[in-house]
């Protein structure tokens, strides 16, 4: 069960990271 928890946490972190990256890109495009 411990091995199943790790991928879920990684996915959650990756999703959050991707979301913040997309947000930064969109705001940068708005400022141009």
Backbone as ProteinMPNN parsed JSONL, in Angstrom:
{"seq_chain_A": "XXXXXXXXXXXXXXXXXXXXXXXXXXXXXXXX", "coords_chain_A": {"N_chain_A": [[0.834, -1.204, 0.0], [2.042, 1.169, 0.621], [3.66, 1.722, -1.56], [1.77, 2.397, -3.381], [0.861, 4.829, -2.561], [2.901, 6.662, -3.031], [3.141, 7.243, -5.95], [0.726, 8.638, -6.244], [1.146, 10.935, -4.703], [3.266, 12.044, -6.126], [2.037, 12.55, -8.586], [0.203, 14.442, -7.775], [1.884, 16.547, -6.989], [3.182, 17.051, -9.428], [1.007, 17.846, -11.02], [0.272, 20.207, -9.713], [2.599, 21.689, -10.111], [2.686, 21.847, -12.916], [0.362, 23.288, -13.315], [0.96, 25.757, -12.1], [3.057, 26.513, -13.731], [1.769, 26.834, -16.224], [0.112, 28.932, -15.513], [1.979, 30.977, -15.024], [3.023, 31.245, -17.599], [0.764, 32.108, -19.025], [0.223, 34.569, -17.79], [2.535, 35.907, -18.439], [2.255, 36.096, -21.193], [0.079, 37.799, -21.315], [1.196, 40.158, -20.441], [2.911, 40.888, -22.451]], "CA_chain_A": [[0.0, 0.0, 0.0], [2.932, 2.335, 0.677], [4.114, 2.003, -2.924], [0.665, 3.003, -4.138], [0.686, 6.219, -2.112], [3.954, 7.509, -3.61], [2.774, 7.809, -7.26], [-0.35, 9.616, -6.091], [1.739, 12.195, -4.236], [4.058, 12.593, -7.233], [1.089, 13.097, -9.556], [-0.375, 15.661, -7.205], [2.92, 17.583, -7.066], [3.387, 17.383, -10.838], [-0.156, 18.602, -11.473], [0.364, 21.546, -9.14], [3.726, 22.346, -10.771], [2.264, 22.162, -14.285], [-0.655, 24.334, -13.247], [1.626, 27.031, -11.815], [3.831, 26.857, -14.926], [0.818, 27.347, -17.216], [-0.351, 30.225, -15.018], [3.053, 31.941, -15.261], [3.111, 31.47, -19.042], [-0.396, 32.89, -19.461], [0.38, 35.943, -17.306], [3.631, 36.5, -19.215], [1.689, 36.425, -22.504], [-0.794, 38.957, -21.143], [2.006, 41.359, -20.218], [3.634, 41.235, -23.673]], "C_chain_A": [[0.868, 1.253, 0.0], [3.396, 2.73, -0.722], [3.008, 2.631, -3.761], [0.485, 4.472, -3.771], [1.688, 7.149, -2.803], [3.57, 8.075, -4.981], [1.658, 8.838, -7.164], [0.213, 10.959, -5.647], [2.528, 12.853, -5.362], [3.131, 13.229, -8.264], [0.502, 14.404, -9.055], [0.62, 16.812, -7.309], [3.125, 18.022, -8.51], [2.231, 18.215, -11.372], [-0.095, 20.039, -10.963], [1.464, 22.342, -9.841], [3.337, 22.756, -12.186], [1.259, 23.303, -14.284], [-0.008, 25.691, -13.011], [2.454, 27.478, -13.013], [2.917, 27.462, -15.985], [0.338, 28.733, -16.803], [0.704, 31.301, -15.277], [3.163, 32.267, -16.743], [1.969, 32.358, -19.517], [-0.262, 34.339, -19.001], [1.489, 36.644, -18.081], [3.117, 36.909, -20.591], [0.804, 37.661, -22.405], [0.015, 40.248, -21.021], [2.732, 41.795, -21.489], [2.828, 42.179, -24.556]], "O_chain_A": [[0.479, 2.281, -0.554], [3.513, 3.915, -1.037], [3.285, 3.32, -4.743], [0.009, 5.265, -4.583], [1.358, 8.291, -3.124], [3.663, 9.287, -5.172], [1.643, 9.808, -7.922], [-0.193, 12.004, -6.155], [2.472, 14.07, -5.537], [3.406, 14.322, -8.759], [0.326, 15.353, -9.818], [0.246, 17.926, -7.674], [3.23, 19.216, -8.792], [2.448, 19.185, -12.099], [-0.38, 20.978, -11.707], [1.289, 23.525, -10.133], [3.621, 23.876, -12.611], [1.299, 24.179, -15.148], [-0.382, 26.674, -13.65], [2.551, 28.673, -13.291], [3.25, 28.488, -16.579], [0.175, 29.611, -17.65], [0.371, 32.409, -15.699], [3.37, 33.423, -17.113], [2.181, 33.263, -20.323], [-0.602, 35.252, -19.753], [1.397, 37.841, -18.352], [3.502, 37.959, -21.104], [0.786, 38.484, -23.32], [-0.437, 41.308, -21.452], [3.13, 42.955, -21.599], [3.294, 42.571, -25.626]]}, "name": "protein", "num_of_chains": 1, "seq": "XXXXXXXXXXXXXXXXXXXXXXXXXXXXXXXX"}
